[in-house]
Amino acid sequence: MNDIAAVASLADFETIIEARRSVRVFDTDHQMSEEIVENALKAALRSPNSSNMQMWEFVRVRSDEMRAAMAPICLNQSAAKTASEFVVVVGRANVYKERAAFNFNQLKAEYGEDSEAFQKVKDYYGKLMPMVYRNDYFGIIGGLRKLMGAAVGLFKPMVREMGKSDTYATIHGSNSLASMTFMYAMKAQGYDTCPLGGFDSKRLKKLLKLKGSDEVTMVIACGKGKPEGIWGKRHRLPYEEVVRKV
Ligand SMILES: Cc1cc2nc3c(=O)[nH]c(=O)nc-3n(C[C@H](O)[C@H](O)[C@H](O)COP(=O)(O)O)c2cc1C
């Protein structure tokens, strides 16, 4: 394990946490180089994610034409009208077989096919993940899986969230963590972001040519923030009100 305390401190991280704000107005005269978003995305790809399935895709929207098309889809919010680039974080529910196979093959190569370590994870990616992520349009498979889980749960602790909507919740959870890493990595390079949930998902999917089973977790507007883009102080509930010790 790296001795992280030797290279960074909580204070360094606090600086970034404190500096990141949702910025609603970006400098449209500023040229943000391609590498800024690329660097931040490379950081985001290392985020924790459920079973390392990485069921995500990050669509970069940078051309003038596509950015112009994005603004009305994002309800003409000022962040969307002034962004230098958008990153659209997409959950791809239909890539589970490939992603399970990726992990299977990586671990086989890392541990060796006959190793004890590989025997432990073989069925996880070879059988369990393809089973857990499989869904149909109507959610019937997920419903049956959930029932099966509930039956097992009568006798021992069991994950209960196994329906189709649970699959998406898991994907969006992982994608949100990657989004957060991305936004901190943008701030660490002196750039700003605004996560946007206010968009027309149907029109956005059409514009980006996404598949029916894909879902957009969030749109992240990026650029050099202007001071007027910060709308006020940060208001947060007190620690005591939202943290409970048991
Ligand atoms: C999932 C999500 C969706 C959001 N959608 C929007 C949005 O559509 N428009 C907007 O201006 N801000 C949006 N925000 C930003 C929040 O309003 C903002 O994070 C919150 O007010 C706290 O401010 P801060 O980010 O500056 O700390 C969104 C944030 C999240 C996490």
The ligand as an SDF file (V2000), in Angstrom:
LIG
                    3D

 31 33  0  0  0  0  0  0  0  0999 V2000
  -27.6000   14.8100   -9.2150 C   0  0  0  0  0  0  0  0  0  0  0  0
  -27.4500   16.3110   -9.2300 C   0  0  0  0  0  0  0  0  0  0  0  0
  -28.2150   17.0380  -10.1000 C   0  0  0  0  0  0  0  0  0  0  0  0
  -28.0560   18.4370  -10.1540 C   0  0  0  0  0  0  0  0  0  0  0  0
  -28.7540   19.1470  -11.0900 N   0  0  0  0  0  0  0  0  0  0  0  0
  -28.5390   20.4720  -11.2140 C   0  0  0  0  0  0  0  0  0  0  0  0
  -29.1490   21.1920  -12.2640 C   0  0  0  0  0  0  0  0  0  0  0  0
  -29.8750   20.6620  -13.1060 O   0  0  0  0  0  0  0  0  0  0  0  0
  -28.9000   22.5260  -12.3400 N   0  0  0  0  0  0  0  0  0  0  0  0
  -28.0760   23.1600  -11.4540 C   0  0  0  0  0  0  0  0  0  0  0  0
  -27.8900   24.3660  -11.5950 O   0  0  0  0  0  0  0  0  0  0  0  0
  -27.4590   22.4900  -10.4530 N   0  0  0  0  0  0  0  0  0  0  0  0
  -27.6680   21.1640  -10.3130 C   0  0  0  0  0  0  0  0  0  0  0  0
  -27.0150   20.4580   -9.3360 N   0  0  0  0  0  0  0  0  0  0  0  0
  -26.0940   21.1530   -8.4220 C   0  0  0  0  0  0  0  0  0  0  0  0
  -26.6850   21.3010   -7.0250 C   0  0  0  0  0  0  0  0  0  0  0  0
  -27.7200   22.2410   -7.0330 O   0  0  0  0  0  0  0  0  0  0  0  0
  -25.5480   21.7010   -6.0680 C   0  0  0  0  0  0  0  0  0  0  0  0
  -24.6110   20.6500   -6.0090 O   0  0  0  0  0  0  0  0  0  0  0  0
  -26.0450   22.0120   -4.6480 C   0  0  0  0  0  0  0  0  0  0  0  0
  -26.8920   23.1180   -4.6430 O   0  0  0  0  0  0  0  0  0  0  0  0
  -24.8900   22.2480   -3.6840 C   0  0  0  0  0  0  0  0  0  0  0  0
  -24.0340   23.2800   -4.1480 O   0  0  0  0  0  0  0  0  0  0  0  0
  -22.4800   23.0530   -4.3890 P   0  0  0  0  0  0  0  0  0  0  0  0
  -22.3310   21.9880   -5.4320 O   0  0  0  0  0  0  0  0  0  0  0  0
  -21.9470   24.3780   -4.8720 O   0  0  0  0  0  0  0  0  0  0  0  0
  -21.8380   22.6380   -3.0990 O   0  0  0  0  0  0  0  0  0  0  0  0
  -27.1590   19.0920   -9.2680 C   0  0  0  0  0  0  0  0  0  0  0  0
  -26.3900   18.3110   -8.3910 C   0  0  0  0  0  0  0  0  0  0  0  0
  -26.5180   16.9450   -8.3820 C   0  0  0  0  0  0  0  0  0  0  0  0
  -25.6320   16.1530   -7.4750 C   0  0  0  0  0  0  0  0  0  0  0  0
  1  2  1  0
  2  3  1  0
  2 30  2  0
  3  4  2  0
  4  5  1  0
  4 28  1  0
  5  6  2  0
  6  7  1  0
  6 13  1  0
  7  8  2  0
  7  9  1  0
  9 10  1  0
 10 11  2  0
 10 12  1  0
 12 13  2  0
 13 14  1  0
 14 15  1  0
 14 28  1  0
 15 16  1  0
 16 17  1  0
 16 18  1  0
 18 19  1  0
 18 20  1  0
 20 21  1  0
 20 22  1  0
 22 23  1  0
 23 24  1  0
 24 25  2  0
 24 26  1  0
 24 27  1  0
 28 29  2  0
 29 30  1  0
 30 31  1  0
M  END
$$$$
